[in-house]
Amino acid sequence: MSKANNKPCIQKCIVSFSHDRFATRKQADELSVAKARKEIAQGKKGISHLILRAHDDEIDRLKFLFPIYGIPIMCYALGNLLLSSLKEIVVVGSDEVRRVLDEFLGIVGDNGKQIHFAPEDPENLSMTNTMALGRGKLSPSADEMILFQPGDLPFMYDLEKVLQDKDCVNHNLILWLNSREKMFPRYREDPDSEFVRRNYHYRALDGENGSMHVHEVKEPNVYPINLAAVDTDIIESLHASRKDGKILRAGLAKALKQPGRLMKLLPTLASHFMFFDAKLKRLRPDDDCQFGMQLSHFNKVTSHLLDTSFISKINDDPAFVSDVDALEDWEDFESLTHYAMEKYGEGALTSIHPFGSQLLEFREKAMPRLKNQLPLYADFPTYMNGLYRSLEMGYEPYDAQGAYTLLARKRGNAERSYNWYANKTEKVKA
């Protein structure tokens, strides 16, 4: 197994504003609707009408371009990176992404960072290729961790704990697992406190027998990785199969291709299969998870599987799980920002996002031009209402005048979300 001796902090990042496409819009919509129907039938808390691209779209349904409070999601993500200690950033995306990026940098500047653009390859939109495109612009050294992240995390602005993580020195891949218990410690006695609703398919046991804790965990959205030491195909497999509890299948498929590595896994896997269920049942008798593992075992197995030093970490920041994969996710953020505006005035974005003033400046100066350049923005309310109808949402987000409607049933969650982000922003700005 290769050891790690990396530089002490992450200074380079690949942010992906690219996403795979389905062959047809019909195929994409059928998958999105079928998934949501299944979740509704199963009584899931996190219902997801997925926002998916298709090759035959007249307007590219690229979620990173969807505006929140009139500002593209990708601009929030870029603002998060500009606020950080990163030195060099590669943006991977479409030509429309490039046009938004150029406007963004022209108005808010680069905050002293090197910003590169790498056009996505329409014939190869895999994560592995996206990483390769970004790597070609960054040229990281063999002892350097970089940050890879998708660009649909608009409020993930507290990145320093990832970039300055002391474990970067001795590990070549770090998975920041999103723990429901850490993010929303009161969700059992107060379900409404969980203002980000997601489905948690995995369980992680942390600690020793006398003080062991159960975490309901969700897949990571940030990947600190040494690209010289880790096979990026496993990241592709894990990311592509992360939904709906299919991650075990990806790991086993990788292991079966490496018989030598598989042999090293057997003692730890044997212990897992013999004892994990019993340990979980002692702590959660009625728990019905799709896959779980003790964190120490997971770290050991994955290190052998990848043939490099690996560690997983428990994350407690809801912004790290608040990606925009589905219409419900977009609406959560749209409700949050409109609640803030209704309650505290037009500039209230500055109270919930530390880059808020620059984002509002971008909206004022750039969006009128982009509305005339990008078809998605020409009449976004009409476009979004049509999307809601086609995916069977049962209502439309905009009224006849094109104004967003903050539904009464969304108001309580928007208030809780506002209070959390306002408190977080105050701490980050301090």
C-alpha positions in Angstrom: 0.0 0.0 0.0 1.4 3.4 -1.0 2.0 5.8 1.9 1.2 9.5 1.8 3.4 12.4 2.5 1.5 15.3 1.1 1.8 19.0 1.4 0.0 20.2 4.5 -3.0 22.0 2.9 -5.0 22.0 -0.3 -4.4 25.0 -2.6 -5.9 23.8 -5.9 -9.5 22.8 -6.8 -11.5 21.4 -9.7 -15.1 22.5 -9.6 -17.4 20.7 -12.0 -20.3 22.5 -13.6 -20.7 19.5 -16.0 -23.2 16.7 -15.9 -24.0 13.6 -18.0 -26.8 13.7 -20.5 -29.5 11.2 -21.2 -30.2 10.2 -24.8 -33.7 11.8 -24.9 -35.8 14.1 -22.8 -38.5 11.5 -22.6 -36.0 9.0 -21.1 -34.7 11.5 -18.6 -38.2 12.6 -17.4 -39.4 9.0 -17.1 -36.5 8.2 -14.8 -37.1 11.3 -12.7 -40.8 10.8 -12.3 -40.4 7.1 -11.6 -37.9 7.8 -8.8 -40.1 10.4 -7.2 -43.2 8.1 -7.4 -41.2 5.3 -5.7 -40.1 7.6 -2.9 -43.6 8.9 -2.4 -45.0 5.3 -2.3 -42.3 4.3 0.3 -43.1 7.3 2.5 -39.6 8.8 2.2 -38.8 12.1 3.7 -36.5 13.2 0.9 -38.6 13.3 -2.4 -36.5 14.1 -5.4 -37.7 15.1 -8.9 -34.3 15.0 -10.4 -33.1 17.8 -12.7 -31.5 15.8 -15.6 -29.9 16.8 -19.0 -30.8 15.3 -22.3 -29.2 15.4 -25.7 -32.3 16.5 -27.5 -33.1 19.5 -25.2 -33.7 22.8 -27.0 -32.6 24.5 -23.8 -29.8 22.7 -21.9 -31.3 21.7 -18.5 -28.0 22.2 -16.7 -28.8 22.6 -13.0 -25.7 24.7 -12.2 -27.2 27.5 -14.4 -30.5 27.5 -12.6 -30.9 30.8 -10.7 -31.6 31.1 -7.0 -33.0 34.5 -6.2 -32.1 35.5 -9.7 -28.4 34.4 -9.4 -27.1 31.2 -11.1 -26.2 28.4 -8.7 -22.7 28.3 -10.1 -22.1 31.9 -9.0 -22.8 30.9 -5.4 -20.4 28.0 -5.7 -17.7 30.2 -7.3 -18.2 32.8 -4.5 -17.6 30.0 -1.9 -14.3 29.2 -3.6 -13.2 32.8 -3.9 -13.7 33.3 -0.1 -11.4 30.3 0.6 -7.7 30.0 1.0 -7.4 28.2 -2.4 -4.8 29.6 -4.8 -5.8 28.0 -8.1 -9.2 26.9 -9.5 -10.3 25.1 -12.6 -13.9 25.4 -13.8 -15.1 22.6 -16.0 -18.4 23.2 -17.9 -20.3 24.1 -21.1 -19.9 27.2 -23.3 -22.9 28.7 -21.4 -21.0 28.1 -18.1 -18.0 29.9 -19.6 -20.1 32.9 -20.5 -21.5 33.1 -17.0 -18.0 32.7 -15.6 -16.6 35.5 -17.7 -19.4 37.9 -16.6 -18.8 36.8 -13.0 -15.1 37.4 -13.0 -15.5 40.7 -14.9 -17.8 42.0 -12.1 -16.6 40.5 -8.8 -12.9 39.8 -9.8 -10.8 36.7 -8.9 -9.8 37.7 -5.3 -6.2 37.1 -6.2 -6.7 33.5 -7.4 -5.8 31.9 -10.7 -9.0 30.8 -12.5 -8.9 28.5 -15.5 -11.7 27.2 -17.7 -11.7 23.7 -19.2 -14.6 23.0 -21.7 -16.5 19.9 -21.0 -16.3 17.1 -23.6 -19.9 16.4 -24.8 -18.8 12.9 -26.0 -17.3 12.0 -22.6 -19.1 13.7 -19.6 -17.9 11.2 -17.0 -16.4 12.3 -13.7 -13.2 10.6 -14.6 -12.8 12.7 -17.7 -13.9 15.8 -15.9 -11.1 15.2 -13.4 -8.6 14.6 -16.2 -9.6 17.9 -17.9 -9.1 19.8 -14.6 -5.9 18.1 -13.8 -4.5 19.1 -17.2 -5.0 22.7 -16.3 -3.7 22.4 -12.7 -0.7 20.2 -13.1 -0.6 19.1 -9.4 2.6 17.6 -8.0 2.8 14.0 -6.9 2.7 15.1 -3.2 -0.3 17.4 -3.5 -3.9 16.9 -2.5 -6.5 18.8 -4.6 -10.2 19.4 -3.9 -12.7 18.0 -6.4 -16.3 19.1 -6.0 -19.5 19.4 -8.0 -20.7 23.0 -8.4 -24.3 22.5 -7.0 -23.5 23.4 -3.4 -24.5 27.0 -3.2 -24.1 27.6 0.5 -21.1 25.5 1.2 -18.9 28.5 2.1 -17.1 27.1 5.2 -14.4 25.2 3.3 -11.3 25.7 5.5 -11.9 22.6 7.6 -11.5 20.6 4.4 -8.6 22.7 2.9 -6.6 22.9 6.1 -7.4 19.3 7.3 -4.4 17.8 9.1 -5.2 14.4 7.6 -4.3 15.7 4.1 -0.6 15.0 4.9 -1.0 11.3 5.6 -3.9 10.3 3.3 -4.4 10.4 -0.4 -8.2 10.3 -0.3 -10.6 11.7 2.3 -14.4 11.1 2.2 -16.4 13.7 4.2 -19.5 11.6 5.1 -22.6 13.7 5.9 -23.9 12.5 9.3 -27.6 13.1 10.0 -26.9 13.0 13.8 -24.1 15.6 13.6 -25.9 18.0 11.3 -29.3 17.7 13.0 -28.7 16.5 16.5 -32.4 17.1 17.6 -34.1 15.5 14.6 -35.6 12.7 16.6 -37.4 14.7 19.3 -37.9 17.7 16.9 -38.3 16.4 13.3 -38.9 20.0 12.0 -35.3 20.9 13.0 -34.1 18.9 10.1 -34.3 21.7 7.5 -32.5 19.7 4.8 -34.5 16.6 4.0 -32.5 13.7 2.5 -32.7 9.9 2.5 -29.9 8.2 4.4 -29.2 4.7 3.2 -25.9 4.0 5.1 -24.9 3.5 8.7 -21.5 4.1 10.3 -20.5 2.9 13.7 -18.0 5.1 15.3 -16.1 4.6 18.6 -15.4 1.6 20.8 -17.8 -0.9 22.3 -18.4 1.1 25.4 -19.0 4.4 23.6 -20.1 3.5 20.1 -22.4 5.8 18.2 -24.6 5.2 15.1 -24.5 7.7 12.3 -27.0 7.8 9.5 -24.7 8.9 6.7 -25.0 10.2 3.2 -22.4 10.1 0.5 -19.8 13.0 0.3 -20.0 15.9 -2.0 -16.4 17.0 -1.6 -13.4 14.8 -2.5 -9.9 15.8 -1.3 -7.8 13.6 -3.5 -4.2 13.0 -4.6 -4.7 12.4 -8.3 -1.3 10.8 -8.6 -2.0 8.2 -6.0 -5.7 7.2 -6.5 -7.4 5.5 -9.4 -10.1 8.0 -10.4 -12.3 5.3 -11.8 -13.3 4.2 -8.3 -14.4 7.8 -7.6 -16.5 7.6 -10.8 -18.0 4.3 -9.7 -18.7 5.4 -6.1 -20.2 8.8 -7.2 -22.3 7.3 -9.9 -23.7 4.5 -7.7 -24.0 6.6 -4.5 -27.7 7.0 -4.7 -30.2 4.6 -3.3 -27.7 2.5 -1.4 -25.8 1.0 -4.4 -22.3 2.0 -3.2 -21.5 -1.6 -1.9 -22.0 -3.0 -5.4 -19.4 -0.5 -6.8 -16.9 -1.4 -4.2 -17.3 -5.1 -4.7 -17.0 -4.7 -8.5 -13.7 -2.9 -8.0 -12.4 -5.5 -5.6 -13.2 -8.4 -7.9 -10.9 -6.8 -10.6 -8.1 -6.8 -8.1 -7.8 -10.4 -6.6 -4.6 -9.5 -4.8 -6.2 -6.6 -3.0 -9.3 -8.6 -2.3 -7.4 -11.2 -0.3 -6.2 -8.4 2.0 -9.7 -7.4 2.6 -11.0 -10.8 3.7 -10.1 -10.7 7.4 -11.7 -7.3 7.9 -14.7 -8.2 5.8 -15.1 -11.4 7.8 -15.2 -9.5 11.1 -17.7 -7.0 9.5 -20.1 -9.7 8.4 -19.9 -11.6 11.7 -20.4 -8.6 14.1 -21.7 -5.5 12.4 -25.4 -6.4 12.4 -25.3 -7.4 16.1 -23.6 -4.2 17.1 -26.1 -2.1 15.1 -29.1 -4.0 16.5 -27.9 -3.4 20.1 -27.9 0.4 19.4 -30.8 0.5 17.0 -33.0 -2.6 17.2 -35.4 -1.5 14.5 -32.9 0.0 12.1 -33.2 -1.2 8.5 -30.3 0.2 6.6 -29.1 -0.9 3.1 -25.4 -0.9 4.0 -23.4 -0.1 7.0 -19.9 -0.6 8.4 -17.8 0.4 11.4 -15.7 3.4 10.4 -12.4 1.8 11.4 -13.2 -1.2 9.2 -14.4 1.0 6.3 -11.2 2.9 6.4 -9.1 -0.2 6.4 -11.0 -2.0 3.7 -11.0 1.1 1.4 -7.3 1.6 1.9 -6.6 -1.9 0.8 -9.1 -1.6 -2.1 -7.5 1.5 -3.4 -4.0 0.4 -2.4 -3.4 3.8 -0.8 -3.9 5.6 2.5 -7.6 6.6 3.0 -9.7 8.0 5.8 -13.4 8.9 6.1 -14.6 11.8 8.3 -17.9 12.7 9.9 -19.3 16.0 8.7 -21.6 18.2 10.8 -22.4 21.1 8.3 -25.8 20.9 6.6 -24.5 23.0 3.7 -22.3 20.1 2.7 -25.3 17.9 2.0 -27.4 20.7 0.5 -26.7 20.1 -3.1 -29.2 20.9 -5.9 -30.0 17.6 -7.6 -33.8 18.0 -7.7 -36.6 20.5 -8.0 -37.2 20.2 -4.3 -33.6 21.2 -3.6 -33.9 24.2 -5.8 -37.2 25.2 -4.2 -35.6 25.0 -0.7 -33.0 27.6 -1.6 -35.5 29.7 -3.5 -37.8 29.7 -0.5 -34.9 30.5 1.9 -33.8 33.5 -0.1 -37.3 34.9 -0.6 -38.1 34.4 3.0 -35.0 36.4 3.9 -36.0 39.2 1.5 -39.6 39.3 2.7 -38.5 39.5 6.3 -35.4 41.7 6.1 -35.4 43.5 2.8 -33.8 43.2 -0.6 -30.2 43.0 0.6 -30.9 40.1 3.1 -28.8 37.7 1.1 -25.8 39.3 2.7 -27.0 38.0 6.1 -27.1 34.3 5.0 -24.2 34.2 2.6 -20.8 35.9 3.2 -20.4 36.6 -0.6 -24.0 38.0 -0.7 -23.1 41.6 -1.6 -21.0 40.5 -4.6 -23.8 38.1 -5.7 -26.4 40.8 -5.6 -24.0 43.1 -7.6 -23.7 40.3 -10.2 -27.5 40.0 -10.4 -27.9 43.7 -11.0 -25.1 44.1 -13.6 -24.8 40.8 -15.4 -28.2 39.1 -15.4 -29.9 41.6 -17.8 -27.2 40.9 -20.3 -27.3 37.1 -19.8 -31.1 37.2 -20.1 -30.5 38.2 -23.7 -27.7 35.8 -24.4 -28.8 32.4 -22.7 -32.1 30.8 -23.6 -32.6 29.5 -20.1 -32.9 33.0 -18.7 -35.1 34.6 -21.4 -38.2 33.6 -19.5 -37.2 31.4 -16.6 -40.5 31.5 -14.7 -42.4 30.1 -17.7 -39.6 27.5 -18.3 -39.7 26.5 -14.6 -43.5 26.2 -14.5 -43.4 24.0 -17.6 -40.7 21.8 -15.9 -42.8 21.4 -12.8 -45.8 20.3 -14.9 -43.7 17.8 -16.9 -42.3 16.2 -13.8 -45.7 16.0 -12.1 -45.0 18.3 -9.2 -48.7 19.2 -8.9 -48.2 22.9 -8.7 -46.2 25.7 -10.2 -43.6 27.9 -8.4 -44.3 31.2 -10.3 -47.5 33.1 -10.6 -49.0 34.6 -13.7 -46.8 37.7 -13.3 -43.6 35.6 -13.0 -43.2 36.2 -9.3 -42.0 33.3 -7.1 -44.7 32.0 -4.7 -43.4 31.1 -1.2 -45.9 28.4 -0.2 -47.2 28.5 3.4 -46.1 24.9 3.9 -42.5 26.0 3.0 -42.4 29.0 5.3 -41.5 27.2 8.5 -38.6 25.3 7.0 -37.4 28.5 5.3 -37.4 30.3 8.6 -35.4 27.5 10.3 -33.0 27.4 7.4 -32.6 31.2 7.5 -31.8 31.2 11.2 -29.1 28.5 10.8 -27.4 30.2 7.8 -27.6 33.6 9.4 -25.8 32.3 12.5 -23.2 30.4 10.3 -22.6 33.5 8.2 -22.0 35.7 11.2 -19.4 33.2 12.5 -17.7 33.0 9.1 -17.5 36.7 8.8 -16.2 37.2 12.3 
